[in-house]
């Protein structure tokens, strides 16, 4: 609980930890939106490498070692995304909620259920 008696926000805790981490190393000057977006992209590429050439079945049944490596790459992606949101002063949770609402409009369940079509290709049956 925080000083207001509210449960801590996981994204805010990560944001604050990353701010402190960067400040302790005097890295803020390197954490420009461009650099963070590029680092995020690089980490996403490292995540993708673990799945390259695997079948759908293999990708869903990773061995423990690969699963742990994937978890750490996912963490890298998340951390860079949280840091980028902080630097750009974006409330990431609020933006995600807005995007879910937008996608709910774009992909009505009645039209999108069981289909992988992009929203502009969904049509009434």
C-alpha positions in Angstrom: 0.0 0.0 0.0 1.2 3.5 -0.7 0.8 6.6 1.5 -2.9 7.0 0.3 -3.7 3.4 1.2 -3.9 2.4 -2.5 -2.3 -0.7 -3.9 0.9 0.0 -5.7 0.7 0.3 -9.5 3.1 -2.2 -11.1 3.8 0.0 -14.1 4.5 3.0 -11.8 6.8 0.9 -9.7 8.7 -0.2 -12.8 8.8 3.4 -14.1 10.3 4.6 -10.8 12.8 1.8 -10.6 13.9 2.5 -14.2 14.2 6.2 -13.5 16.4 5.5 -10.5 18.5 3.0 -12.4 19.1 5.5 -15.2 19.9 8.3 -12.8 22.3 6.3 -10.8 24.3 5.7 -14.0 23.8 9.2 -15.5 22.1 7.6 -18.5 19.2 10.0 -18.8 21.0 11.9 -21.6 21.0 8.7 -23.6 17.4 7.9 -23.0 15.9 9.9 -25.8 12.7 8.8 -27.4 14.6 7.8 -30.6 17.2 5.8 -28.7 14.7 4.1 -26.5 12.5 3.2 -29.5 15.5 1.7 -31.3 16.5 -0.3 -28.2 12.9 -1.5 -27.8 12.9 -2.7 -31.4 16.3 -4.4 -31.0 15.0 -6.3 -27.9 11.8 -7.2 -29.8 14.1 -8.7 -32.5 16.0 -10.7 -29.8 12.6 -12.0 -28.6 11.6 -13.0 -32.1 14.9 -14.9 -32.6 13.8 -17.5 -30.1 10.7 -18.4 -32.2 12.3 -18.1 -35.7 11.9 -21.4 -37.6 9.7 -23.0 -35.0 6.4 -24.5 -35.8 3.3 -23.1 -34.0 3.4 -26.3 -31.9 7.1 -25.9 -31.0 6.6 -22.3 -30.1 3.9 -23.2 -27.7 6.0 -25.9 -26.0 9.3 -24.3 -25.2 11.8 -26.1 -23.0 12.5 -24.6 -19.6 15.8 -23.0 -20.7 14.3 -21.3 -23.8 11.2 -20.3 -21.8 13.4 -18.5 -19.3 15.4 -16.8 -22.1 12.1 -15.7 -23.7 10.9 -14.4 -20.3 14.0 -12.2 -20.0 13.7 -10.9 -23.5 10.0 -10.1 -22.8 11.2 -8.2 -19.7 13.6 -6.2 -21.8 10.9 -5.2 -24.2 8.6 -4.2 -21.3 11.3 -2.2 -19.5 12.2 -0.2 -22.6 8.5 0.4 -23.3 7.9 1.6 -19.8 11.0 3.8 -19.9 9.9 5.3 -23.3 6.5 6.0 -22.0 8.1 7.8 -19.0 10.3 9.9 -21.1 7.4 10.9 -23.4 5.1 11.4 -20.4 2.6 8.8 -21.7 0.3 7.0 -19.2 0.9 3.6 -20.7 -2.0 1.9 -18.8 -4.4 4.6 -19.9 -3.2 4.5 -23.5 -3.6 0.7 -23.4 -7.2 1.0 -22.1 -8.0 3.5 -24.9 -6.5 1.1 -27.5 -8.6 -1.8 -26.2 -11.7 0.4 -26.5 -10.7 1.4 -30.1 -10.1 -2.3 -31.0 -13.5 -3.3 -29.5 -15.1 -0.9 -32.0 -12.9 -2.0 -34.9 -13.4 -5.7 -34.1 -16.9 -6.3 -33.0 -17.1 -9.8 -31.5 -20.0 -10.7 -33.8 -17.9 -10.0 -36.9 -14.4 -10.9 -35.7 -15.0 -14.1 -33.7 -12.8 -16.8 -35.1 -11.3 -14.6 -37.8 -7.9 -13.1 -38.2 -8.9 -10.5 -40.8 -7.9 -6.9 -40.3 -10.8 -4.6 -39.2 -11.2 -3.0 -42.6 -11.9 -6.4 -44.1 -14.6 -7.5 -41.7 -18.0 -7.5 -43.2 -21.4 -8.6 -42.2 -22.0 -12.3 -43.0 
